[in-house]
């Protein structure tokens, strides 16, 4: 009886051990099944989100394609940037000449930026918004032309191309500005838009430009020099965008000032001249300012951080609109550190697939500092979007 009892106890212990083992095995399989299920659900979610991600990338990173038809827009406020009186006085012929010169100048600008201009890969659209009654009254009262001649000028300009239009917005105030603002907000977001040229007062579109700048789209904007925005008294002085002078097309202001172009070799900082070398700054003396850097914090963690473009190039936004500080007193060592750090951030022009107009004078990075071995590049997350040429070396 004792032997039978001992055998039963032993067998019970063995069975309990087997049950515990089976329980552990079941728990392991449950955990594996849950992991596989989560992985499958994640894969389905990522597949569903893929089209949205591709669409978002296409909007935020507009390509400059030479294979597809790119769009070039030109919008002009004819009230503040009127055509030259001499051209208007020539009627139909003057309108044709204005259209031809405008097209030629813009084509040359794009060619100098590296674009291949042909009738098959570029679609050029020009719209002029103006108050016909007001302009006509001025031309007649100043004996510049007759009413018939002015109508002929408009016809000549519009008939120069099927994509050219003169649009009378009527006598209501700010209608032209509202239409141009909508023009900017709509067409700059097209991935196919290569450039948008604007003739008018840039100060009327400050909020629009600020929004486009946050969306990395301001690089598509080019101003046309003319009446209100002529060099020396431009309404867009706070906007970081290049200006294209169109000689003889627009009426010059009564007090025309000579173009004020920054020197490619020096950057003025108050009363101190600072030499540049390939976008890197070589300070000759500390930059002038009234605010000291907090030595316990790096430059990029100052509140607010110093403006790279103000100290290394020139900040066209100005201190009133720029969210970074222009008031720091920087030592040569701090300027050198600022320049080195700026080269680690990609130039917005190249990031948007465009050619940087500042070239070697640009303070931002044109080359990925990690070259083709960049860890982030292998993950598809490298900040530098300037193409393979920006990875030819490992130097910044």
C-alpha positions as CSV (number, residue, x, y, z in Angstrom):
1,X,0.0,0.0,0.0
2,X,2.8,2.4,0.8
3,X,4.5,1.6,-2.5
4,X,1.3,2.3,-4.4
5,X,0.8,5.6,-2.6
6,X,4.3,6.7,-3.3
7,X,3.9,5.8,-7.0
8,X,0.7,7.8,-7.2
9,X,2.4,10.9,-5.6
10,X,5.3,10.6,-8.0
11,X,3.1,10.3,-11.1
12,X,1.0,13.3,-9.9
13,X,4.2,15.4,-9.7
14,X,5.2,14.3,-13.2
15,X,1.8,15.3,-14.6
16,X,1.9,18.6,-12.9
17,X,5.3,19.3,-14.4
18,X,4.0,18.4,-17.9
19,X,1.0,20.7,-17.4
20,X,3.2,23.6,-16.4
21,X,5.4,23.0,-19.4
22,X,2.3,23.0,-21.7
23,X,1.1,26.2,-20.1
24,X,4.5,27.9,-20.8
25,X,4.4,26.7,-24.4
26,X,0.9,28.0,-25.0
27,X,1.8,31.4,-23.5
28,X,4.8,31.6,-25.9
29,X,2.6,30.8,-28.9
30,X,0.0,33.4,-27.8
31,X,2.7,36.1,-27.6
32,X,4.1,35.2,-31.0
33,X,0.6,35.3,-32.5
34,X,-0.1,38.7,-31.0
35,X,3.2,40.0,-32.4
36,X,2.4,38.7,-35.8
37,X,-1.0,40.3,-35.7
38,X,0.4,43.7,-34.7
39,X,2.9,43.5,-37.5
40,X,0.2,42.7,-40.0
41,X,-2.0,45.5,-38.8
42,X,1.0,47.9,-39.0
43,X,1.8,46.8,-42.6
44,X,-1.8,47.4,-43.7
45,X,-1.8,50.8,-42.1
46,X,1.4,51.8,-43.8
47,X,0.1,50.6,-47.2
48,X,-3.0,52.6,-46.7
49,X,-1.0,55.7,-45.8
50,X,1.6,55.3,-48.6
51,X,-0.4,57.3,-51.3
52,X,-1.0,60.2,-48.9
53,X,2.7,60.3,-48.0
54,X,3.7,60.3,-51.6
55,X,1.2,63.1,-52.3
56,X,2.4,65.1,-49.3
57,X,6.1,64.7,-50.5
58,X,5.2,65.8,-54.0
59,X,3.6,69.0,-52.6
60,X,6.4,69.9,-50.2
61,X,9.3,68.9,-52.5
62,X,8.3,70.2,-55.9
63,X,10.6,68.7,-58.6
64,X,12.3,70.6,-61.3
65,X,11.8,68.2,-64.2
66,X,13.4,68.6,-67.6
67,X,11.4,65.6,-68.9
68,X,7.9,66.9,-68.2
69,X,6.3,70.3,-69.1
70,X,7.1,72.9,-66.4
71,X,5.0,75.9,-65.8
72,X,6.3,79.5,-65.6
73,X,3.8,82.1,-64.4
74,X,4.1,85.9,-64.6
75,X,1.5,88.1,-62.8
76,X,1.6,91.9,-62.9
77,X,-0.3,94.6,-61.1
78,X,-0.7,97.0,-64.0
79,X,-1.9,99.8,-61.6
80,X,1.3,100.1,-59.7
81,X,3.7,98.6,-62.3
82,X,2.4,100.1,-65.6
83,X,4.0,99.5,-69.0
84,X,6.3,102.1,-70.4
85,X,4.6,105.2,-71.8
86,X,6.6,104.9,-75.0
87,X,5.3,101.4,-75.6
88,X,1.7,102.3,-74.8
89,X,1.9,105.2,-77.3
90,X,2.9,102.7,-80.1
91,X,-0.4,100.9,-79.8
92,X,-0.7,97.3,-81.1
93,X,3.0,97.3,-82.0
94,X,4.0,98.5,-78.5
95,X,1.9,95.7,-76.9
96,X,3.7,93.1,-79.1
97,X,7.1,94.5,-78.2
98,X,6.3,94.6,-74.5
99,X,5.2,90.9,-74.6
100,X,8.3,89.9,-76.6
101,X,10.8,91.7,-74.3
102,X,9.2,90.3,-71.2
103,X,9.3,86.8,-72.6
104,X,12.9,87.2,-73.7
105,X,14.1,88.6,-70.4
106,X,12.5,85.8,-68.4
107,X,13.7,83.2,-70.8
108,X,17.3,84.5,-70.4
109,X,16.9,84.5,-66.6
110,X,15.8,80.8,-66.5
111,X,18.5,79.8,-69.0
112,X,21.1,81.4,-66.7
113,X,19.7,79.3,-63.9
114,X,20.3,76.1,-65.9
115,X,16.8,75.5,-67.2
116,X,16.5,74.3,-70.8
117,X,14.0,76.5,-72.5
118,X,12.1,75.0,-75.4
119,X,8.5,75.2,-76.6
120,X,7.9,71.6,-75.5
121,X,9.1,71.6,-71.9
122,X,8.1,75.1,-70.7
123,X,4.6,76.6,-70.6
124,X,4.7,80.4,-70.0
125,X,1.6,82.2,-68.7
126,X,1.3,85.9,-68.2
127,X,-1.6,87.8,-66.6
128,X,-1.9,91.6,-66.1
129,X,-4.5,92.8,-63.7
130,X,-5.3,96.6,-64.1
131,X,-7.9,99.3,-63.7
132,X,-8.6,100.2,-67.4
133,X,-10.6,103.3,-66.7
134,X,-8.0,104.9,-64.3
135,X,-5.0,104.1,-66.6
136,X,-6.9,105.3,-69.7
137,X,-7.8,108.6,-68.0
138,X,-4.2,109.2,-67.1
139,X,-2.9,108.4,-70.6
140,X,-5.5,110.7,-72.2
141,X,-5.1,113.6,-69.8
142,X,-1.3,113.5,-70.1
143,X,-1.6,113.2,-73.9
144,X,0.4,109.9,-74.0
145,X,-2.1,108.2,-76.3
146,X,-5.7,108.1,-77.4
147,X,-8.3,105.7,-76.1
148,X,-8.1,103.8,-79.4
149,X,-4.3,103.5,-79.1
150,X,-4.6,102.2,-75.6
151,X,-7.1,99.5,-76.7
152,X,-4.7,98.5,-79.5
153,X,-1.8,98.2,-77.0
154,X,-3.9,95.8,-74.9
155,X,-4.8,93.8,-78.0
156,X,-1.2,93.6,-79.1
157,X,0.0,92.3,-75.7
158,X,-2.9,89.8,-75.4
159,X,-2.5,88.5,-78.9
160,X,1.2,88.0,-78.6
161,X,0.4,84.5,-77.1
162,X,-2.7,82.5,-76.3
163,X,-1.4,82.4,-72.7
164,X,-1.1,86.2,-72.3
165,X,-4.1,88.1,-70.9
166,X,-4.9,91.7,-69.9
167,X,-7.6,91.6,-67.2
168,X,-9.6,94.7,-66.3
169,X,-10.5,94.4,-62.6
170,X,-12.6,97.6,-62.6
171,X,-12.3,100.7,-60.3
172,X,-12.7,98.9,-57.0
173,X,-9.8,99.2,-54.6
174,X,-7.4,96.3,-53.8
175,X,-9.1,94.0,-56.4
176,X,-5.8,93.5,-58.3
177,X,-4.0,92.8,-55.1
178,X,-6.6,90.2,-54.0
179,X,-6.4,88.4,-57.4
180,X,-2.6,88.4,-57.3
181,X,-2.6,87.0,-53.8
182,X,-4.9,84.2,-54.8
183,X,-2.6,83.6,-57.8
184,X,0.4,83.3,-55.6
185,X,-1.3,81.0,-53.1
186,X,-2.6,78.7,-55.8
187,X,0.1,78.4,-58.5
188,X,3.2,78.3,-56.3
189,X,1.9,75.0,-54.8
190,X,1.7,73.3,-58.1
191,X,4.6,70.7,-58.3
192,X,5.0,71.6,-62.0
193,X,5.6,75.3,-61.3
194,X,9.2,76.2,-61.9
195,X,9.0,80.0,-61.2
196,X,6.4,82.6,-60.6
197,X,7.4,86.2,-61.5
198,X,5.5,89.0,-59.9
199,X,5.4,92.7,-60.8
200,X,3.9,94.8,-58.1
201,X,4.3,95.9,-54.5
202,X,5.5,93.0,-52.4
203,X,4.5,94.7,-49.2
204,X,0.9,93.9,-50.0
205,X,1.5,90.1,-49.8
206,X,3.7,89.9,-46.7
207,X,1.5,87.3,-45.0
208,X,1.3,85.2,-48.1
209,X,5.0,85.3,-48.5
210,X,5.5,84.3,-44.9
211,X,3.2,81.3,-45.4
212,X,5.0,80.3,-48.6
213,X,8.3,80.6,-46.8
214,X,7.2,78.2,-44.0
215,X,6.2,75.7,-46.7
216,X,9.6,76.1,-48.4
217,X,8.0,77.5,-51.6
218,X,9.3,81.0,-51.5
219,X,12.2,79.9,-53.7
220,X,9.8,79.9,-56.7
221,X,9.2,83.6,-56.4
222,X,11.0,86.2,-58.5
223,X,10.2,89.9,-58.5
224,X,10.1,92.0,-61.6
225,X,11.8,95.4,-61.2
226,X,9.6,98.3,-62.2
227,X,7.7,101.2,-60.9
228,X,6.9,100.6,-57.2
229,X,9.4,97.9,-56.6
230,X,12.3,99.5,-58.4
231,X,15.8,99.1,-56.8
232,X,16.3,101.5,-53.9
233,X,12.6,101.7,-52.9
234,X,11.2,98.2,-53.3
235,X,8.0,97.3,-51.4
236,X,9.4,93.8,-51.1
237,X,12.6,94.7,-49.3
238,X,11.7,92.4,-46.5
239,X,11.2,89.4,-48.8
240,X,14.0,87.0,-49.5
241,X,13.6,86.6,-53.2
242,X,15.6,87.7,-56.2
243,X,14.6,90.6,-58.5
244,X,14.8,90.6,-62.3
245,X,15.1,93.9,-64.0
246,X,13.1,94.2,-67.3
247,X,14.7,97.1,-69.2
248,X,12.3,99.3,-71.1
249,X,9.1,97.4,-70.5
250,X,7.8,99.0,-67.3
251,X,7.5,102.8,-66.7
252,X,10.4,103.9,-64.4
253,X,9.6,105.9,-61.3
254,X,10.1,109.7,-61.4
255,X,13.1,109.4,-59.1
256,X,14.8,106.3,-60.2
257,X,17.7,105.2,-58.0
258,X,20.6,103.1,-59.3
259,X,20.5,99.3,-58.5
260,X,21.9,98.5,-55.1
261,X,23.5,95.0,-55.4
262,X,25.4,93.5,-52.5
263,X,29.0,92.8,-53.2
264,X,29.9,89.2,-53.8
265,X,33.0,89.5,-51.6
266,X,31.9,91.4,-48.5
267,X,28.9,91.5,-46.2
268,X,28.3,94.8,-44.4
269,X,27.5,94.4,-40.7
270,X,26.8,97.9,-39.3
271,X,30.3,99.6,-39.5
272,X,32.2,96.4,-39.7
273,X,33.2,94.6,-42.9
274,X,33.4,90.9,-42.9
275,X,35.0,88.9,-45.7
276,X,33.4,85.7,-47.0
277,X,35.0,82.5,-48.4
278,X,32.7,80.1,-50.2
279,X,29.7,81.0,-47.9
280,X,31.9,80.6,-44.8
281,X,32.5,83.8,-42.9
282,X,36.1,85.0,-42.1
283,X,35.6,87.7,-39.4
284,X,38.0,90.5,-39.4
285,X,36.6,91.9,-36.2
286,X,33.7,91.2,-33.8
287,X,30.3,92.0,-35.3
288,X,28.6,95.0,-33.8
289,X,25.6,94.6,-31.6
290,X,24.1,95.3,-28.2
291,X,23.3,91.9,-26.9
292,X,25.8,89.3,-25.4
293,X,25.6,85.6,-26.0
294,X,24.8,83.4,-23.0
295,X,28.1,81.4,-22.6
296,X,26.3,78.5,-20.9
297,X,24.3,77.7,-24.0
298,X,25.3,76.9,-27.6
299,X,24.4,79.4,-30.3
300,X,21.4,77.5,-31.6
301,X,19.9,77.4,-28.1
302,X,20.1,81.2,-27.5
303,X,16.7,82.9,-27.0
304,X,16.2,83.7,-29.8
305,X,19.2,82.2,-31.8
306,X,21.3,84.6,-33.9
307,X,20.2,85.0,-37.5
308,X,22.6,83.0,-39.8
309,X,21.8,85.1,-42.9
310,X,22.2,88.4,-41.1
311,X,25.7,87.6,-39.8
312,X,26.9,85.4,-42.7
313,X,25.2,86.9,-45.8
314,X,22.4,89.5,-45.6
315,X,18.9,88.9,-44.2
316,X,16.4,90.5,-46.5
317,X,13.6,90.0,-44.0
318,X,15.0,92.6,-41.7
319,X,14.8,92.6,-37.9
320,X,11.1,93.5,-37.9
321,X,10.0,90.2,-39.6
322,X,12.9,87.9,-38.9
323,X,12.2,85.5,-36.0
324,X,16.0,85.3,-35.2
325,X,18.0,88.0,-33.5
326,X,20.2,90.6,-35.3
327,X,21.3,92.2,-32.1
328,X,24.0,89.9,-30.7
329,X,27.6,91.0,-30.3
330,X,29.5,88.0,-31.8
331,X,33.2,87.3,-31.5
332,X,35.2,86.0,-34.4
333,X,35.1,82.5,-32.8
334,X,31.3,82.7,-32.5
335,X,31.0,83.8,-36.1
336,X,33.1,80.9,-37.3
337,X,31.0,78.5,-35.2
338,X,27.8,80.0,-36.7
339,X,29.2,79.6,-40.2
340,X,30.2,76.0,-39.6
341,X,26.9,75.0,-38.2
342,X,25.0,76.7,-41.0
343,X,26.8,74.5,-43.5
344,X,25.3,71.5,-41.8
345,X,21.8,72.6,-42.7
346,X,20.6,72.2,-46.4
347,X,20.0,75.3,-48.6
348,X,16.3,75.6,-49.2
349,X,16.8,76.3,-52.9
350,X,18.6,73.0,-53.4
351,X,16.2,71.2,-51.0
352,X,13.4,72.2,-53.3
353,X,15.3,71.0,-56.4
354,X,16.2,74.5,-57.6
355,X,19.5,76.2,-58.4
356,X,20.7,78.5,-55.6
357,X,21.1,82.0,-57.0
358,X,23.7,82.8,-54.3
359,X,26.0,79.9,-55.3
360,X,29.3,80.1,-53.4
361,X,28.1,83.1,-51.3
362,X,25.3,81.0,-49.8
363,X,25.8,80.4,-46.1
364,X,23.8,77.2,-46.1
365,X,25.0,73.7,-47.0
366,X,25.0,72.7,-50.6
367,X,26.7,69.3,-49.9
368,X,25.8,66.7,-47.4
369,X,28.6,66.7,-44.9
370,X,28.4,62.9,-44.6
371,X,28.6,62.2,-48.4
372,X,27.3,59.0,-49.9
373,X,27.8,57.2,-46.7
374,X,25.2,59.3,-44.9
375,X,23.3,57.1,-42.4
376,X,20.1,59.1,-42.9
377,X,20.4,58.8,-46.7
378,X,20.1,55.0,-46.3
379,X,16.9,55.5,-44.4
380,X,15.5,58.0,-47.0
381,X,15.6,60.8,-44.4
382,X,18.6,62.9,-45.4
383,X,17.9,66.6,-45.2
384,X,20.0,67.3,-48.4
385,X,17.7,67.0,-51.4
386,X,20.0,68.6,-54.0
387,X,20.5,65.5,-56.0
388,X,23.5,63.1,-56.4
389,X,25.9,66.0,-57.2
390,X,25.5,67.1,-53.5
391,X,27.0,63.8,-52.4
392,X,30.1,63.6,-54.7
393,X,32.3,64.2,-51.7
394,X,32.1,63.9,-48.0
395,X,33.1,67.5,-47.3
396,X,30.6,70.2,-46.4
